[in-house]
């Protein structure tokens, strides 16, 4: 057996838990004592155990970029998008010291990205914390809701093109795809104030499907109806997402009644647009109902 490799027998702890002891010499070498925390990284067919204060722990889930001196331009927003799609949680950009790179501009562009939660510069390193599935329902719901709402308002006011709406739709779908992979991989099937369950993911997909139909109808509707119906739908979506993001059971209950009132308003048009809008509002109502389960069980759903 090679140096540093030892065998440990798996033992039972309690009814179903399994434990493995750590080598005493290794624990002493890295400064581990009773009560200290370690980080266990699942790497497929094996585990990696790291002391919680290890520099490797900080770099787990990070993409590290060292800008070469010949790099004169960098698209920070595209970088954040690609890192997010690839499943990274953090971007670390080491800046060269003497090639005229505008660090402040890179920092500001990262902060404008939908996928960046926070970006800071320490010495010659820019660190950007990305949106993660671990952030739970709060940030994902608000991000997707804002993307959809902005698209609807933009079409109603003729300030965005079909191509731009399609890009925003793909961005929202991508976010839900990543969230869905996390949910089903981790089998988050129970109610929790910080997690999205499979039902919520399904409702978010339903919202996106209805959005495409809704936008198509907006282009063929009269200006007055288009603006009024779009306003009712986009406002309701932002309010529902805000209530869900703040885990406010009271506000979610209020939104159920609010959506009913909005349905009555748009039903007066008796058009294809109002019909698709009703489907969108119905999905929002289900989102509010489901999120009540994720926030508190003491409220009775109507």
C-alpha positions, 0 to 999 in steps of 0.5 A, spaced: 500 500 500 502 506 497 505 512 502 499 516 505 493 510 503 490 507 509 484 502 510 478 504 514 472 500 516 465 503 515 461 502 522 454 504 524 452 509 528 445 509 531 439 506 526 442 508 519 448 512 519 455 510 517 461 513 520 469 512 518 474 515 523 480 519 520 487 518 521 490 521 527 496 523 524 493 527 518 488 530 523 494 533 527 498 535 521 492 539 518 490 542 525 483 538 526 481 537 533 474 534 536 468 539 534 472 542 528 468 542 522 471 538 515 468 539 508 466 533 504 466 534 497 462 528 493 466 527 486 462 521 484 465 515 485 469 518 491 469 523 497 474 528 498 475 531 505 478 538 507 479 542 513 474 547 513 479 553 513 483 550 507 484 554 501 481 549 497 475 549 500 474 557 498 476 555 491 471 549 490 466 551 485 470 557 482 473 558 476 479 562 476 482 566 470 489 569 470 488 575 465 495 575 461 498 581 459 496 581 452 489 581 454 486 588 452 478 587 452 474 582 457 466 581 456 465 581 464 457 579 463 458 574 458 463 571 462 458 571 468 453 568 464 458 562 461 460 561 468 453 560 471 451 556 465 457 551 467 455 551 474 460 555 477 459 559 484 464 564 483 469 567 479 476 569 481 479 574 476 487 575 477 488 582 473 495 583 470 499 589 474 501 593 467 497 592 461 492 598 462 486 593 464 480 598 467 479 594 473 473 598 475 469 597 468 470 590 469 467 590 476 461 595 474 459 590 468 459 584 473 455 588 478 450 589 472 449 582 470 443 578 472 447 572 474 452 576 479 450 577 486 456 581 489 462 583 486 468 586 489 476 587 488 481 586 493 488 588 491 489 585 484 483 580 484 476 581 482 471 576 485 464 575 483 459 571 487 454 568 482 447 566 483 447 559 485 441 553 486 443 553 493 440 560 494 433 557 494 427 560 491 428 567 493 433 569 488 431 565 482 423 567 483 425 574 483 430 573 477 425 569 473 419 574 474 423 580 473 425 577 466 418 575 464 415 582 467 420 586 463 419 582 457 411 583 457 412 591 459 417 592 453 412 589 448 406 592 450 410 599 449 414 597 443 420 598 446 423 591 445 424 587 439 421 579 438 429 577 437 430 581 444 424 578 447 426 571 445 433 572 448 430 574 455 425 568 454 432 563 453 435 566 459 429 565 463 428 558 461 436 557 462 435 559 469 429 554 471 433 548 467 439 549 472 434 550 478 431 544 475 437 539 475 439 541 482 432 540 485 431 533 482 439 531 483 438 533 490 431 530 491 428 536 494 421 533 495 419 536 501 416 543 504 422 548 506 423 555 506 429 555 502 428 550 497 424 550 491 420 543 490 419 540 483 412 542 483 414 549 483 419 548 478 413 545 473 409 552 475 415 556 472 416 552 466 408 553 465 409 561 466 414 561 460 410 557 456 404 561 457 409 567 456 410 565 449 403 565 447 402 571 451 407 575 447 405 573 440 398 575 442 400 582 444 403 584 437 396 583 434 392 586 439 390 594 440 394 599 443 389 600 449 388 593 451 395 591 450 398 596 455 392 594 460 392 587 460 400 587 460 400 591 466 396 587 470 400 581 468 407 584 469 405 587 476 401 581 478 408 577 477 412 581 480 408 582 486 407 574 487 415 573 486 416 579 491 411 575 496 414 569 495 422 571 495 420 574 502 417 568 504 411 572 506 405 567 507 400 573 509 402 577 502 401 570 498 394 570 501 393 577 499 395 575 492 390 570 491 385 575 492 389 580 488 389 575 482 382 574 482 381 581 481 385 582 476 382 576 472 375 579 472 378 586 469 382 582 463 376 578 462 372 584 460 376 584 453 373 577 451 379 576 446 385 571 445 389 576 449 385 576 455 385 568 455 392 567 454 393 572 460 388 568 464 392 562 463 398 566 466 395 569 472 392 562 473 399 559 473 401 565 478 396 563 483 398 556 483 405 559 484 403 563 490 399 557 493 405 552 492 410 557 495 405 557 501 407 550 503 414 552 502 414 558 507 409 556 512 403 550 514 399 555 518 395 558 513 389 555 510 389 555 502 383 557 499 
